[in-house]
Amino acid sequence: MKKSIVGLFVLLVSVLAHGQTEPFLSIEPLSAVKISFHGQPWTDYILQYTTSPANLVWSNAVTIHGNATGNYALTNVSDAQTMFYRTVAGNLSSRTGSVFVRLASTPTNDTPVYVGTTNDVAAYQLLAAGSDMAMRFIALDFDYRLWLYGDSIAVKNAAGMIVAKAANLSNADFTEINVGSDYRLFMSVDAYVLHDGQIENFTVSVGLLPTTSRASGELSLIQAQFISVDSAGVLDNEIWLVPRSVFYVNPGH
């Protein structure tokens, strides 16, 4: 864990030194798609979305001016899960590559999970565009203390290959972002590349403890963050902020 955090810090410092990074992007499934963002002070961004990922056809939604914070609503878009999104720093012609991301439709919300079992709790689809993208880190935020419910977590691709994992979970593996409601787990990714133009499916799987005193109830993965680097060495940081919930079942509790 300490090694992963140090690596992330070094990577961010390196990118900041070159004056290039990505804003934070979140999508909320409202009547239209609402995008929340925070830009960096040294550049403008173009927010893009696509309904045709196979053909790599995307549309420019809005220009986000440097250091801006706010919301933008896409009109005539009814379902956030049918879209891929990315943020592009500066002029499009100067950008090598980035990642689109969206929440997969399965597993669905409120899927029951039982003590002592391993379960898929969320899945995401990632699309590399403009360049191969080398994955560096995956960060997951939970609205509960995961280490009290489970002892392991893994992110797998469609072939079942483990992209990132953490075992023997404890409170030392998590950062408390908001007291009592947001706990973040950073996992490093070694030698995994998203190839230009290809869609990858990443599934988050949690191994639950065989016995706990935790009560049955809804548990949510509230945020997923995917950090990668394009062929020019520019950091791409995409954050998906649509929760995916499961219903934890602990008989007798």
Protein Blocks (a to p, Z undefined) as FASTA:
>chain_A
ZZmmmmmmmmmmmmmmnopacddddddddfbdcddddddfkbccdddddfblmnopacdf
bdcdehiacddddehiabfklpccdddehjfklpfbdcdddddfbdcehiacdehiacdf
bdcddddehiacddfbdcdddfbdfklmbcbdcdddfkopafbdcehiafklpccfbghi
accdddddehiacdehiacdddddddddfbdcbdcdddddfbdcdddddfkopacddddf
bdcddddddehZZ
